């Protein structure tokens, strides 16, 4: 089980639009705002997360 939050290597030091992600159990991906970590996180099923990333990579969003 990986409890470490990860931030994109594309995130700059001063960019206010960063999110962090983690996968705890292989069934969901958690995402949170790096500027407002205390506000909690959103959870997505792994399949939905993969579909989102595919759409972003294909520039469909």
mmCIF file of the N, C-alpha and C atoms, coordinates in Angstrom:
data_MODEL
# 
_entry.id   MODEL 
# 
loop_
_atom_site.group_PDB 
_atom_site.id 
_atom_site.type_symbol 
_atom_site.label_atom_id 
_atom_site.label_alt_id 
_atom_site.label_comp_id 
_atom_site.label_asym_id 
_atom_site.label_entity_id 
_atom_site.label_seq_id 
_atom_site.pdbx_PDB_ins_code 
_atom_site.Cartn_x 
_atom_site.Cartn_y 
_atom_site.Cartn_z 
_atom_site.occupancy 
_atom_site.B_iso_or_equiv 
_atom_site.pdbx_formal_charge 
_atom_site.auth_seq_id 
_atom_site.auth_comp_id 
_atom_site.auth_asym_id 
_atom_site.auth_atom_id 
_atom_site.pdbx_PDB_model_num 
ATOM 1   N N  . UNK A 1 1  ? 0.845   -1.176 0.000   1.00 0.00 ? 1  UNK A N  1 
ATOM 2   C CA . UNK A 1 1  ? 0.000   0.000  0.000   1.00 0.00 ? 1  UNK A CA 1 
ATOM 3   C C  . UNK A 1 1  ? 0.891   1.239  0.000   1.00 0.00 ? 1  UNK A C  1 
ATOM 4   N N  . UNK A 1 2  ? 0.677   2.124  -0.969  1.00 0.00 ? 2  UNK A N  1 
ATOM 5   C CA . UNK A 1 2  ? 1.477   3.336  -1.087  1.00 0.00 ? 2  UNK A CA 1 
ATOM 6   C C  . UNK A 1 2  ? 0.661   4.523  -0.603  1.00 0.00 ? 2  UNK A C  1 
ATOM 7   N N  . UNK A 1 3  ? 1.054   5.095  0.525   1.00 0.00 ? 3  UNK A N  1 
ATOM 8   C CA . UNK A 1 3  ? 0.334   6.238  1.068   1.00 0.00 ? 3  UNK A CA 1 
ATOM 9   C C  . UNK A 1 3  ? 0.968   7.557  0.674   1.00 0.00 ? 3  UNK A C  1 
ATOM 10  N N  . UNK A 1 4  ? 1.993   7.531  -0.159  1.00 0.00 ? 4  UNK A N  1 
ATOM 11  C CA . UNK A 1 4  ? 2.694   8.745  -0.553  1.00 0.00 ? 4  UNK A CA 1 
ATOM 12  C C  . UNK A 1 4  ? 1.905   9.513  -1.599  1.00 0.00 ? 4  UNK A C  1 
ATOM 13  N N  . UNK A 1 5  ? 1.786   10.799 -1.391  1.00 0.00 ? 5  UNK A N  1 
ATOM 14  C CA . UNK A 1 5  ? 1.180   11.677 -2.388  1.00 0.00 ? 5  UNK A CA 1 
ATOM 15  C C  . UNK A 1 5  ? 2.237   11.996 -3.429  1.00 0.00 ? 5  UNK A C  1 
ATOM 16  N N  . UNK A 1 6  ? 1.830   12.074 -4.684  1.00 0.00 ? 6  UNK A N  1 
ATOM 17  C CA . UNK A 1 6  ? 2.752   12.379 -5.781  1.00 0.00 ? 6  UNK A CA 1 
ATOM 18  C C  . UNK A 1 6  ? 2.281   13.620 -6.517  1.00 0.00 ? 6  UNK A C  1 
ATOM 19  N N  . UNK A 1 7  ? 3.248   14.425 -6.904  1.00 0.00 ? 7  UNK A N  1 
ATOM 20  C CA . UNK A 1 7  ? 2.962   15.624 -7.689  1.00 0.00 ? 7  UNK A CA 1 
ATOM 21  C C  . UNK A 1 7  ? 3.672   15.481 -9.022  1.00 0.00 ? 7  UNK A C  1 
ATOM 22  N N  . UNK A 1 8  ? 3.066   15.979 -10.064 1.00 0.00 ? 8  UNK A N  1 
ATOM 23  C CA . UNK A 1 8  ? 3.631   15.869 -11.401 1.00 0.00 ? 8  UNK A CA 1 
ATOM 24  C C  . UNK A 1 8  ? 5.017   16.495 -11.473 1.00 0.00 ? 8  UNK A C  1 
ATOM 25  N N  . UNK A 1 9  ? 5.884   15.868 -12.248 1.00 0.00 ? 9  UNK A N  1 
ATOM 26  C CA . UNK A 1 9  ? 7.215   16.436 -12.471 1.00 0.00 ? 9  UNK A CA 1 
ATOM 27  C C  . UNK A 1 9  ? 7.126   17.716 -13.295 1.00 0.00 ? 9  UNK A C  1 
ATOM 28  N N  . UNK A 1 10 ? 5.991   17.976 -13.925 1.00 0.00 ? 10 UNK A N  1 
ATOM 29  C CA . UNK A 1 10 ? 5.778   19.205 -14.696 1.00 0.00 ? 10 UNK A CA 1 
ATOM 30  C C  . UNK A 1 10 ? 5.409   20.385 -13.806 1.00 0.00 ? 10 UNK A C  1 
ATOM 31  N N  . UNK A 1 11 ? 5.106   20.127 -12.549 1.00 0.00 ? 11 UNK A N  1 
ATOM 32  C CA . UNK A 1 11 ? 4.727   21.199 -11.635 1.00 0.00 ? 11 UNK A CA 1 
ATOM 33  C C  . UNK A 1 11 ? 5.945   22.036 -11.292 1.00 0.00 ? 11 UNK A C  1 
ATOM 34  N N  . UNK A 1 12 ? 5.786   23.331 -11.423 1.00 0.00 ? 12 UNK A N  1 
ATOM 35  C CA . UNK A 1 12 ? 6.865   24.244 -11.076 1.00 0.00 ? 12 UNK A CA 1 
ATOM 36  C C  . UNK A 1 12 ? 6.795   24.627 -9.611  1.00 0.00 ? 12 UNK A C  1 
ATOM 37  N N  . UNK A 1 13 ? 7.808   25.281 -9.139  1.00 0.00 ? 13 UNK A N  1 
ATOM 38  C CA . UNK A 1 13 ? 7.856   25.677 -7.742  1.00 0.00 ? 13 UNK A CA 1 
ATOM 39  C C  . UNK A 1 13 ? 6.822   26.711 -7.352  1.00 0.00 ? 13 UNK A C  1 
ATOM 40  N N  . UNK A 1 14 ? 6.459   27.607 -8.271  1.00 0.00 ? 14 UNK A N  1 
ATOM 41  C CA . UNK A 1 14 ? 5.538   28.688 -7.941  1.00 0.00 ? 14 UNK A CA 1 
ATOM 42  C C  . UNK A 1 14 ? 4.182   28.558 -8.617  1.00 0.00 ? 14 UNK A C  1 
ATOM 43  N N  . UNK A 1 15 ? 3.918   27.458 -9.288  1.00 0.00 ? 15 UNK A N  1 
ATOM 44  C CA . UNK A 1 15 ? 2.653   27.282 -9.998  1.00 0.00 ? 15 UNK A CA 1 
ATOM 45  C C  . UNK A 1 15 ? 1.537   27.004 -8.997  1.00 0.00 ? 15 UNK A C  1 
ATOM 46  N N  . UNK A 1 16 ? 0.503   27.864 -8.949  1.00 0.00 ? 16 UNK A N  1 
ATOM 47  C CA . UNK A 1 16 ? -0.579  27.667 -7.982  1.00 0.00 ? 16 UNK A CA 1 
ATOM 48  C C  . UNK A 1 16 ? -1.600  26.614 -8.406  1.00 0.00 ? 16 UNK A C  1 
ATOM 49  N N  . UNK A 1 17 ? -1.457  26.046 -9.599  1.00 0.00 ? 17 UNK A N  1 
ATOM 50  C CA . UNK A 1 17 ? -2.443  25.101 -10.127 1.00 0.00 ? 17 UNK A CA 1 
ATOM 51  C C  . UNK A 1 17 ? -1.935  23.665 -10.077 1.00 0.00 ? 17 UNK A C  1 
ATOM 52  N N  . UNK A 1 18 ? -1.515  23.216 -8.928  1.00 0.00 ? 18 UNK A N  1 
ATOM 53  C CA . UNK A 1 18 ? -0.968  21.863 -8.790  1.00 0.00 ? 18 UNK A CA 1 
ATOM 54  C C  . UNK A 1 18 ? -1.903  20.989 -7.965  1.00 0.00 ? 18 UNK A C  1 
ATOM 55  N N  . UNK A 1 19 ? -1.909  19.719 -8.315  1.00 0.00 ? 19 UNK A N  1 
ATOM 56  C CA . UNK A 1 19 ? -2.630  18.724 -7.525  1.00 0.00 ? 19 UNK A CA 1 
ATOM 57  C C  . UNK A 1 19 ? -1.672  17.584 -7.213  1.00 0.00 ? 19 UNK A C  1 
ATOM 58  N N  . UNK A 1 20 ? -1.996  16.842 -6.177  1.00 0.00 ? 20 UNK A N  1 
ATOM 59  C CA . UNK A 1 20 ? -1.240  15.651 -5.804  1.00 0.00 ? 20 UNK A CA 1 
ATOM 60  C C  . UNK A 1 20 ? -2.188  14.461 -5.867  1.00 0.00 ? 20 UNK A C  1 
ATOM 61  N N  . UNK A 1 21 ? -1.641  13.306 -6.182  1.00 0.00 ? 21 UNK A N  1 
ATOM 62  C CA . UNK A 1 21 ? -2.448  12.085 -6.303  1.00 0.00 ? 21 UNK A CA 1 
ATOM 63  C C  . UNK A 1 21 ? -1.786  10.951 -5.539  1.00 0.00 ? 21 UNK A C  1 
ATOM 64  N N  . UNK A 1 22 ? -2.612  9.980  -5.164  1.00 0.00 ? 22 UNK A N  1 
ATOM 65  C CA . UNK A 1 22 ? -2.104  8.755  -4.553  1.00 0.00 ? 22 UNK A CA 1 
ATOM 66  C C  . UNK A 1 22 ? -3.112  7.636  -4.814  1.00 0.00 ? 22 UNK A C  1 
ATOM 67  N N  . UNK A 1 23 ? -2.610  6.429  -4.790  1.00 0.00 ? 23 UNK A N  1 
ATOM 68  C CA . UNK A 1 23 ? -3.468  5.249  -4.883  1.00 0.00 ? 23 UNK A CA 1 
ATOM 69  C C  . UNK A 1 23 ? -3.162  4.366  -3.686  1.00 0.00 ? 23 UNK A C  1 
ATOM 70  N N  . UNK A 1 24 ? -4.150  4.162  -2.843  1.00 0.00 ? 24 UNK A N  1 
ATOM 71  C CA . UNK A 1 24 ? -3.939  3.399  -1.618  1.00 0.00 ? 24 UNK A CA 1 
ATOM 72  C C  . UNK A 1 24 ? -4.195  1.911  -1.779  1.00 0.00 ? 24 UNK A C  1 
ATOM 73  N N  . UNK A 1 25 ? -5.185  1.562  -2.563  1.00 0.00 ? 25 UNK A N  1 
ATOM 74  C CA . UNK A 1 25 ? -5.616  0.171  -2.589  1.00 0.00 ? 25 UNK A CA 1 
ATOM 75  C C  . UNK A 1 25 ? -5.698  -0.444 -3.983  1.00 0.00 ? 25 UNK A C  1 
ATOM 76  N N  . UNK A 1 26 ? -5.334  0.299  -5.004  1.00 0.00 ? 26 UNK A N  1 
ATOM 77  C CA . UNK A 1 26 ? -5.418  -0.217 -6.366  1.00 0.00 ? 26 UNK A CA 1 
ATOM 78  C C  . UNK A 1 26 ? -6.801  -0.115 -6.976  1.00 0.00 ? 26 UNK A C  1 
ATOM 79  N N  . UNK A 1 27 ? -7.779  0.348  -6.207  1.00 0.00 ? 27 UNK A N  1 
ATOM 80  C CA . UNK A 1 27 ? -9.153  0.470  -6.698  1.00 0.00 ? 27 UNK A CA 1 
ATOM 81  C C  . UNK A 1 27 ? -9.601  1.916  -6.855  1.00 0.00 ? 27 UNK A C  1 
ATOM 82  N N  . UNK A 1 28 ? -8.876  2.834  -6.229  1.00 0.00 ? 28 UNK A N  1 
ATOM 83  C CA . UNK A 1 28 ? -9.251  4.241  -6.338  1.00 0.00 ? 28 UNK A CA 1 
ATOM 84  C C  . UNK A 1 28 ? -7.995  5.106  -6.339  1.00 0.00 ? 28 UNK A C  1 
ATOM 85  N N  . UNK A 1 29 ? -8.161  6.326  -6.846  1.00 0.00 ? 29 UNK A N  1 
ATOM 86  C CA . UNK A 1 29 ? -7.092  7.319  -6.851  1.00 0.00 ? 29 UNK A CA 1 
ATOM 87  C C  . UNK A 1 29 ? -7.622  8.544  -6.119  1.00 0.00 ? 29 UNK A C  1 
ATOM 88  N N  . UNK A 1 30 ? -6.858  9.029  -5.160  1.00 0.00 ? 30 UNK A N  1 
ATOM 89  C CA . UNK A 1 30 ? -7.212  10.239 -4.424  1.00 0.00 ? 30 UNK A CA 1 
ATOM 90  C C  . UNK A 1 30 ? -6.465  11.417 -5.030  1.00 0.00 ? 30 UNK A C  1 
ATOM 91  N N  . UNK A 1 31 ? -7.127  12.569 -5.082  1.00 0.00 ? 31 UNK A N  1 
ATOM 92  C CA . UNK A 1 31 ? -6.510  13.779 -5.626  1.00 0.00 ? 31 UNK A CA 1 
ATOM 93  C C  . UNK A 1 31 ? -6.821  14.934 -4.679  1.00 0.00 ? 31 UNK A C  1 
ATOM 94  N N  . UNK A 1 32 ? -5.818  15.788 -4.440  1.00 0.00 ? 32 UNK A N  1 
ATOM 95  C CA . UNK A 1 32 ? -6.028  16.958 -3.588  1.00 0.00 ? 32 UNK A CA 1 
ATOM 96  C C  . UNK A 1 32 ? -5.271  18.153 -4.148  1.00 0.00 ? 32 UNK A C  1 
ATOM 97  N N  . UNK A 1 33 ? -5.692  19.322 -3.731  1.00 0.00 ? 33 UNK A N  1 
ATOM 98  C CA . UNK A 1 33 ? -5.069  20.584 -4.119  1.00 0.00 ? 33 UNK A CA 1 
ATOM 99  C C  . UNK A 1 33 ? -3.842  20.799 -3.237  1.00 0.00 ? 33 UNK A C  1 
ATOM 100 N N  . UNK A 1 34 ? -2.702  21.080 -3.839  1.00 0.00 ? 34 UNK A N  1 
ATOM 101 C CA . UNK A 1 34 ? -1.483  21.254 -3.046  1.00 0.00 ? 34 UNK A CA 1 
ATOM 102 C C  . UNK A 1 34 ? -1.527  22.510 -2.184  1.00 0.00 ? 34 UNK A C  1 
ATOM 103 N N  . UNK A 1 35 ? -2.302  23.501 -2.576  1.00 0.00 ? 35 UNK A N  1 
ATOM 104 C CA . UNK A 1 35 ? -2.388  24.730 -1.783  1.00 0.00 ? 35 UNK A CA 1 
ATOM 105 C C  . UNK A 1 35 ? -3.375  24.612 -0.631  1.00 0.00 ? 35 UNK A C  1 
ATOM 106 N N  . UNK A 1 36 ? -4.287  23.658 -0.715  1.00 0.00 ? 36 UNK A N  1 
ATOM 107 C CA . UNK A 1 36 ? -5.325  23.512 0.308   1.00 0.00 ? 36 UNK A CA 1 
ATOM 108 C C  . UNK A 1 36 ? -5.446  22.064 0.769   1.00 0.00 ? 36 UNK A C  1 
ATOM 109 N N  . UNK A 1 37 ? -4.350  21.485 1.152   1.00 0.00 ? 37 UNK A N  1 
ATOM 110 C CA . UNK A 1 37 ? -4.338  20.075 1.559   1.00 0.00 ? 37 UNK A CA 1 
ATOM 111 C C  . UNK A 1 37 ? -5.295  19.793 2.714   1.00 0.00 ? 37 UNK A C  1 
ATOM 112 N N  . UNK A 1 38 ? -5.455  20.738 3.586   1.00 0.00 ? 38 UNK A N  1 
ATOM 113 C CA . UNK A 1 38 ? -6.290  20.542 4.775   1.00 0.00 ? 38 UNK A CA 1 
ATOM 114 C C  . UNK A 1 38 ? -7.772  20.385 4.437   1.00 0.00 ? 38 UNK A C  1 
ATOM 115 N N  . UNK A 1 39 ? -8.159  20.734 3.204   1.00 0.00 ? 39 UNK A N  1 
ATOM 116 C CA . UNK A 1 39 ? -9.563  20.637 2.805   1.00 0.00 ? 39 UNK A CA 1 
ATOM 117 C C  . UNK A 1 39 ? -9.973  19.236 2.374   1.00 0.00 ? 39 UNK A C  1 
ATOM 118 N N  . UNK A 1 40 ? -9.041  18.304 2.386   1.00 0.00 ? 40 UNK A N  1 
ATOM 119 C CA . UNK A 1 40 ? -9.367  16.923 2.039   1.00 0.00 ? 40 UNK A CA 1 
ATOM 120 C C  . UNK A 1 40 ? -9.017  16.584 0.603   1.00 0.00 ? 40 UNK A C  1 
ATOM 121 N N  . UNK A 1 41 ? -9.661  15.550 0.081   1.00 0.00 ? 41 UNK A N  1 
ATOM 122 C CA . UNK A 1 41 ? -9.339  15.073 -1.259  1.00 0.00 ? 41 UNK A CA 1 
ATOM 123 C C  . UNK A 1 41 ? -10.586 14.523 -1.946  1.00 0.00 ? 41 UNK A C  1 
ATOM 124 N N  . UNK A 1 42 ? -10.480 14.337 -3.242  1.00 0.00 ? 42 UNK A N  1 
ATOM 125 C CA . UNK A 1 42 ? -11.512 13.674 -4.043  1.00 0.00 ? 42 UNK A CA 1 
ATOM 126 C C  . UNK A 1 42 ? -11.031 12.267 -4.343  1.00 0.00 ? 42 UNK A C  1 
ATOM 127 N N  . UNK A 1 43 ? -11.951 11.313 -4.411  1.00 0.00 ? 43 UNK A N  1 
ATOM 128 C CA . UNK A 1 43 ? -11.593 9.924  -4.709  1.00 0.00 ? 43 UNK A CA 1 
ATOM 129 C C  . UNK A 1 43 ? -12.274 9.496  -6.007  1.00 0.00 ? 43 UNK A C  1 
ATOM 130 N N  . UNK A 1 44 ? -11.515 8.849  -6.891  1.00 0.00 ? 44 UNK A N  1 
ATOM 131 C CA . UNK A 1 44 ? -12.014 8.392  -8.181  1.00 0.00 ? 44 UNK A CA 1 
ATOM 132 C C  . UNK A 1 44 ? -11.723 6.903  -8.343  1.00 0.00 ? 44 UNK A C  1 
ATOM 133 N N  . UNK A 1 45 ? -12.665 6.146  -8.918  1.00 0.00 ? 45 UNK A N  1 
ATOM 134 C CA . UNK A 1 45 ? -12.356 4.753  -9.261  1.00 0.00 ? 45 UNK A CA 1 
ATOM 135 C C  . UNK A 1 45 ? -11.199 4.721  -10.264 1.00 0.00 ? 45 UNK A C  1 
ATOM 136 N N  . UNK A 1 46 ? -10.354 3.717  -10.184 1.00 0.00 ? 46 UNK A N  1 
ATOM 137 C CA . UNK A 1 46 ? -9.169  3.636  -11.041 1.00 0.00 ? 46 UNK A CA 1 
ATOM 138 C C  . UNK A 1 46 ? -9.531  3.723  -12.523 1.00 0.00 ? 46 UNK A C  1 
ATOM 139 N N  . UNK A 1 47 ? -10.603 3.067  -12.941 1.00 0.00 ? 47 UNK A N  1 
ATOM 140 C CA . UNK A 1 47 ? -11.006 3.107  -14.343 1.00 0.00 ? 47 UNK A CA 1 
ATOM 141 C C  . UNK A 1 47 ? -11.374 4.499  -14.808 1.00 0.00 ? 47 UNK A C  1 
ATOM 142 N N  . UNK A 1 48 ? -12.064 5.251  -13.960 1.00 0.00 ? 48 UNK A N  1 
ATOM 143 C CA . UNK A 1 48 ? -12.430 6.629  -14.304 1.00 0.00 ? 48 UNK A CA 1 
ATOM 144 C C  . UNK A 1 48 ? -11.192 7.514  -14.362 1.00 0.00 ? 48 UNK A C  1 
ATOM 145 N N  . UNK A 1 49 ? -10.263 7.295  -13.452 1.00 0.00 ? 49 UNK A N  1 
ATOM 146 C CA . UNK A 1 49 ? -9.016  8.060  -13.442 1.00 0.00 ? 49 UNK A CA 1 
ATOM 147 C C  . UNK A 1 49 ? -8.231  7.801  -14.727 1.00 0.00 ? 49 UNK A C  1 
ATOM 148 N N  . UNK A 1 50 ? -8.142  6.542  -15.129 1.00 0.00 ? 50 UNK A N  1 
ATOM 149 C CA . UNK A 1 50 ? -7.429  6.185  -16.359 1.00 0.00 ? 50 UNK A CA 1 
ATOM 150 C C  . UNK A 1 50 ? -8.097  6.821  -17.575 1.00 0.00 ? 50 UNK A C  1 
ATOM 151 N N  . UNK A 1 51 ? -9.427  6.849  -17.599 1.00 0.00 ? 51 UNK A N  1 
ATOM 152 C CA . UNK A 1 51 ? -10.148 7.472  -18.712 1.00 0.00 ? 51 UNK A CA 1 
ATOM 153 C C  . UNK A 1 51 ? -9.886  8.975  -18.754 1.00 0.00 ? 51 UNK A C  1 
ATOM 154 N N  . UNK A 1 52 ? -9.852  9.620  -17.599 1.00 0.00 ? 52 UNK A N  1 
ATOM 155 C CA . UNK A 1 52 ? -9.549  11.052 -17.539 1.00 0.00 ? 52 UNK A CA 1 
ATOM 156 C C  . UNK A 1 52 ? -8.159  11.331 -18.089 1.00 0.00 ? 52 UNK A C  1 
ATOM 157 N N  . UNK A 1 53 ? -7.173  10.567 -17.643 1.00 0.00 ? 53 UNK A N  1 
ATOM 158 C CA . UNK A 1 53 ? -5.805  10.776 -18.124 1.00 0.00 ? 53 UNK A CA 1 
ATOM 159 C C  . UNK A 1 53 ? -5.701  10.543 -19.627 1.00 0.00 ? 53 UNK A C  1 
ATOM 160 N N  . UNK A 1 54 ? -6.400  9.547  -20.143 1.00 0.00 ? 54 UNK A N  1 
ATOM 161 C CA . UNK A 1 54 ? -6.386  9.286  -21.585 1.00 0.00 ? 54 UNK A CA 1 
ATOM 162 C C  . UNK A 1 54 ? -6.977  10.465 -22.350 1.00 0.00 ? 54 UNK A C  1 
ATOM 163 N N  . UNK A 1 55 ? -8.064  11.039 -21.845 1.00 0.00 ? 55 UNK A N  1 
ATOM 164 C CA . UNK A 1 55 ? -8.673  12.198 -22.504 1.00 0.00 ? 55 UNK A CA 1 
ATOM 165 C C  . UNK A 1 55 ? -7.768  13.420 -22.445 1.00 0.00 ? 55 UNK A C  1 
ATOM 166 N N  . UNK A 1 56 ? -7.098  13.621 -21.325 1.00 0.00 ? 56 UNK A N  1 
ATOM 167 C CA . UNK A 1 56 ? -6.162  14.751 -21.207 1.00 0.00 ? 56 UNK A CA 1 
ATOM 168 C C  . UNK A 1 56 ? -5.009  14.580 -22.187 1.00 0.00 ? 56 UNK A C  1 
ATOM 169 N N  . UNK A 1 57 ? -4.443  13.392 -22.240 1.00 0.00 ? 57 UNK A N  1 
ATOM 170 C CA . UNK A 1 57 ? -3.316  13.137 -23.152 1.00 0.00 ? 57 UNK A CA 1 
ATOM 171 C C  . UNK A 1 57 ? -3.718  13.294 -24.613 1.00 0.00 ? 57 UNK A C  1 
ATOM 172 N N  . UNK A 1 58 ? -4.965  12.961 -24.942 1.00 0.00 ? 58 UNK A N  1 
ATOM 173 C CA . UNK A 1 58 ? -5.450  13.062 -26.325 1.00 0.00 ? 58 UNK A CA 1 
ATOM 174 C C  . UNK A 1 58 ? -6.005  14.455 -26.623 1.00 0.00 ? 58 UNK A C  1 
ATOM 175 N N  . UNK A 1 59 ? -5.888  15.372 -25.664 1.00 0.00 ? 59 UNK A N  1 
ATOM 176 C CA . UNK A 1 59 ? -6.351  16.756 -25.812 1.00 0.00 ? 59 UNK A CA 1 
ATOM 177 C C  . UNK A 1 59 ? -7.850  16.819 -26.114 1.00 0.00 ? 59 UNK A C  1 
ATOM 178 N N  . UNK A 1 60 ? -8.622  15.945 -25.495 1.00 0.00 ? 60 UNK A N  1 
ATOM 179 C CA . UNK A 1 60 ? -10.072 15.949 -25.667 1.00 0.00 ? 60 UNK A CA 1 
ATOM 180 C C  . UNK A 1 60 ? -10.783 16.770 -24.597 1.00 0.00 ? 60 UNK A C  1 
ATOM 181 N N  . UNK A 1 61 ? -10.054 17.310 -23.662 1.00 0.00 ? 61 UNK A N  1 
ATOM 182 C CA . UNK A 1 61 ? -10.669 18.132 -22.613 1.00 0.00 ? 61 UNK A CA 1 
ATOM 183 C C  . UNK A 1 61 ? -10.216 19.555 -22.714 1.00 0.00 ? 61 UNK A C  1 
# 
